Amino acid sequence: MPTPTKGPRLGGSPAHERLLLNNLAAQLFEHRSITTTVTKAKRLRPVAERLISFAKRGDLASRRRVLAQIQDAGIVHELFTEIAPAMAERPGGYTRITKLEPRKGDRAPMAVIELVLEPYSPKQATVKEAEAATKAASEEPAADEAEETAAEDTAAEETSEDTPTDEAADAEDTAEETEDGEAKA
């Protein structure tokens, strides 16, 4: 059971606060994002996340527990069929609170509370993928370097075989130039 909140309750009585938070949760699931005061958003977060956790279970008992809090069966159906599968990978933190500028009339601090529907990528899995990619990349150049080294050795052998022939041809060219030079002089 969550710890009781300190200070005045939202709406006055405990029953009114519970109804207010359940209605805010229903609107959050229907619209995926709502604008409210910071205090209501902070109080709504655990309620909404608990309902999403029930929806992730997906069994009949969980559906009935959520229906006891949210009266609209259409919103509960949407929660169980659309929102819960989108949150299946996420271990928690289903909502995000972003503070806005104060409300115009009474300067009450405002916030947007929204469902986090982006795909979840755990850091450890990302790190493992990066390490695997780095390892694969380091193995590829090593294999390429081995192939290039083998190709360079083959080229060097071909060059060394060609080199005496080239030197002999160069010597013949030099001799011809000398003969021509002597003949011309």
C-alpha positions in Angstrom: 0.0 0.0 0.0 1.4 3.4 -0.9 2.2 5.8 2.0 -0.5 8.3 2.7 0.1 11.7 1.3 0.9 14.5 3.6 -1.0 17.7 3.7 -4.5 18.5 2.3 -6.1 16.0 0.0 -7.1 16.8 -3.5 -10.8 17.5 -3.7 -11.4 17.4 0.1 -12.4 13.9 1.1 -10.5 10.6 0.5 -13.3 9.3 -1.7 -13.3 12.5 -3.8 -9.5 12.4 -4.2 -9.7 8.7 -5.3 -12.5 9.5 -7.9 -10.6 12.5 -9.1 -7.4 10.5 -9.7 -9.3 7.6 -11.3 -11.0 10.0 -13.7 -7.6 11.7 -14.5 -6.2 8.2 -15.2 -9.1 7.4 -17.5 -8.5 10.7 -19.4 -4.7 9.9 -19.6 -5.4 6.5 -21.2 -7.9 7.9 -23.6 -5.9 10.9 -24.8 -2.3 9.6 -24.0 -1.4 13.0 -22.6 -3.2 15.5 -20.4 -2.4 19.0 -19.0 -3.0 19.4 -15.3 -1.4 21.0 -12.2 1.9 19.6 -11.0 0.4 18.3 -7.8 -2.3 16.4 -9.5 0.2 15.0 -12.1 2.5 13.8 -9.3 -0.4 12.1 -7.5 -1.7 10.6 -10.7 1.6 9.0 -11.7 1.5 6.0 -9.2 -2.2 5.4 -9.9 -1.8 5.3 -13.7 1.4 3.2 -13.5 -0.3 0.7 -11.2 -3.3 0.4 -13.6 -0.8 -0.2 -16.5 0.9 -2.9 -14.5 -2.4 -4.7 -14.0 -3.1 -4.3 -17.8 0.2 -5.9 -18.6 -0.8 -9.0 -16.7 -3.8 -9.3 -19.0 -5.9 -11.8 -17.1 -9.5 -11.5 -16.1 -8.9 -10.7 -12.5 -6.6 -7.8 -13.5 -9.3 -6.5 -15.9 -11.9 -6.6 -13.2 -9.6 -4.7 -10.8 -9.1 -2.0 -13.4 -12.8 -1.9 -14.2 -13.5 -1.3 -10.5 -11.4 1.9 -10.7 -12.2 3.1 -14.3 -15.9 2.8 -15.1 -15.6 3.2 -18.9 -15.2 -0.3 -20.5 -14.0 1.3 -23.8 -11.1 2.9 -22.1 -10.2 -0.3 -20.2 -10.4 -2.2 -23.4 -8.0 0.3 -25.0 -5.7 0.1 -22.0 -5.5 -3.7 -22.2 -5.3 -4.1 -26.1 -3.2 -1.1 -27.1 -1.3 0.5 -24.2 -0.3 -2.6 -22.3 1.3 -4.4 -25.3 3.2 -1.2 -26.1 4.5 -1.2 -22.6 5.3 -5.0 -22.5 9.1 -4.5 -22.7 9.3 -1.6 -20.3 9.9 -2.6 -16.6 8.4 0.6 -15.2 8.3 4.4 -15.7 5.2 4.3 -18.0 4.5 8.0 -17.6 6.5 11.3 -18.1 5.8 14.6 -16.4 6.9 17.8 -18.1 6.5 21.1 -16.3 4.9 24.0 -18.2 4.5 27.7 -17.5 2.1 28.6 -14.7 -1.6 28.9 -15.5 -2.7 32.3 -16.6 -5.5 32.9 -14.1 -4.1 31.9 -10.7 -0.4 31.2 -11.5 -0.8 27.5 -10.5 2.2 25.4 -11.6 1.1 23.3 -14.6 2.5 20.1 -16.1 1.8 17.7 -18.9 1.6 14.0 -17.9 1.9 11.6 -20.9 2.4 8.0 -21.5 5.9 7.0 -22.6 5.1 5.0 -25.8 8.6 5.0 -27.4 10.2 1.6 -27.8 12.2 0.6 -24.7 15.9 -0.2 -25.2 17.6 -1.2 -22.0 21.1 0.2 -21.6 22.7 -3.2 -21.0 21.3 -4.6 -24.2 22.5 -1.5 -26.1 25.9 -1.9 -24.6 26.0 -5.6 -25.5 24.9 -4.8 -29.1 27.6 -2.0 -29.3 30.3 -4.4 -28.0 29.2 -7.1 -30.5 29.3 -4.6 -33.3 32.7 -3.4 -32.3 34.0 -7.0 -32.0 32.5 -7.8 -35.4 34.0 -4.7 -36.9 37.4 -5.4 -35.4 37.3 -9.0 -36.7 36.3 -7.9 -40.2 39.4 -5.6 -40.7 41.6 -8.3 -39.2 40.2 -10.7 -41.8 40.5 -8.0 -44.5 44.1 -7.3 -43.3 45.0 -11.0 -43.6 43.6 -11.0 -47.1 45.4 -7.8 -48.0 48.6 -9.2 -46.5 48.2 -12.3 -48.5 47.5 -10.2 -51.6 50.5 -8.0 -50.9 52.8 -11.1 -50.5 51.5 -12.5 -53.8 52.0 -9.1 -55.5 55.5 -8.8 -53.9 56.4 -12.3 -55.3 55.1 -11.3 -58.7 57.0 -8.0 -58.4 60.2 -9.8 -57.4 59.9 -12.1 -60.3 59.3 -9.2 -62.6 62.1 -7.1 -61.1 65.1 -9.0 -62.6 63.4 -8.8 -66.0 62.8 -5.1 -65.6 66.4 -4.6 -64.4 67.6 -6.5 -67.4 65.4 -4.4 -69.7 66.6 -1.2 -68.1 70.2 -2.4 -68.5 69.6 -3.0 -72.2 68.0 0.4 -72.6 71.0 2.0 -70.9 73.4 0.1 -73.1 71.5 1.2 -76.2 71.6 4.8 -75.1 75.3 4.6 -74.4 75.9 3.0 -77.9 73.7 5.7 -79.4 75.5 8.4 -77.5 78.9 7.0 -78.5 77.8 6.7 -82.0 76.5 10.2 -82.1 79.5 11.7 -80.5 
